[in-house]
Amino acid sequence: MAGTPSISVSTVVLDGQTFDQGLELLARAGAETVEPVVIEGHMPFDETTFTEQGGLRLARQIRDAWLMIRAFAAKYDMGSGDSEEKKVTW
């Protein structure tokens, strides 16, 4: 077996909390990894979150909570009126 399995918790479950409060809750609950998720209207994430500067800030927040990032996800409504203007620059 290749080590102990771990579950990565989606940040969507933190909706309604500040990001730092949510990370603290996850760490206290025993989570080891988180999956930042960009979904418009949920959590304080947008396209700038994953720029170099935003990514470093996000990584620092997660590290300070003694958690790790295993993956990230993004969901965009490509049928919205402004979807053509959105550009993913990760």
C-alpha positions in Angstrom: 0.0 0.0 0.0 1.3 3.5 -0.9 0.8 5.2 2.5 -2.2 6.4 4.4 -5.0 7.7 2.2 -6.1 11.3 2.9 -9.2 13.2 1.9 -9.0 16.7 0.4 -11.8 18.9 1.7 -13.3 21.3 -0.8 -13.4 24.9 0.4 -17.0 25.1 -0.8 -18.0 23.6 2.7 -16.5 26.8 4.2 -19.1 29.1 2.5 -20.4 31.6 5.1 -17.1 31.7 7.0 -14.1 33.9 6.4 -11.4 31.8 4.6 -9.1 31.9 7.6 -11.9 30.9 10.0 -12.8 28.0 7.6 -9.2 26.8 7.4 -9.0 26.8 11.2 -12.2 24.8 11.4 -10.9 22.2 8.9 -7.6 21.9 10.8 -9.3 21.4 14.1 -11.5 18.8 12.5 -8.4 16.8 11.5 -8.2 17.7 7.8 -4.8 17.7 6.3 -5.4 18.9 2.8 -7.9 21.4 1.2 -9.0 21.9 -2.3 -9.6 25.6 -3.1 -12.6 25.9 -5.4 -13.6 28.9 -7.5 -17.4 29.0 -7.9 -18.8 32.5 -8.5 -20.7 33.5 -5.4 -19.0 31.1 -3.1 -15.9 31.9 -1.0 -13.8 35.0 -1.7 -12.1 33.5 -4.8 -12.1 34.9 -8.4 -9.7 34.8 -11.3 -7.1 36.8 -9.4 -6.8 34.2 -6.7 -4.6 32.0 -8.8 -2.3 34.7 -10.2 1.2 34.4 -9.0 0.7 37.0 -6.2 -2.8 35.6 -5.3 -1.6 32.1 -5.3 1.3 32.9 -3.0 -1.1 34.6 -0.6 -3.5 31.6 -0.7 -0.7 29.1 -0.1 0.6 31.2 2.9 -2.9 31.2 4.4 -3.2 27.4 4.0 0.3 26.8 5.3 -0.3 29.0 8.3 -3.3 26.8 9.2 -1.0 23.7 9.0 -2.9 22.4 5.9 -1.7 21.5 2.4 -3.2 22.0 -1.1 -3.7 18.8 -3.0 -5.8 20.1 -5.9 -7.9 23.1 -6.9 -11.0 23.4 -9.0 -12.9 26.0 -10.9 -16.4 26.2 -12.2 -17.5 28.9 -14.7 -20.9 29.5 -16.2 -19.8 29.7 -19.8 -23.4 30.7 -20.7 -23.4 33.9 -18.7 -23.2 37.3 -20.5 -19.7 38.0 -19.4 -18.2 34.6 -19.9 -16.5 35.6 -23.1 -14.6 38.3 -21.2 -13.3 35.9 -18.5 -9.9 34.6 -19.1 -8.2 31.9 -17.0 -4.6 32.9 -16.5 -3.4 30.1 -14.2 
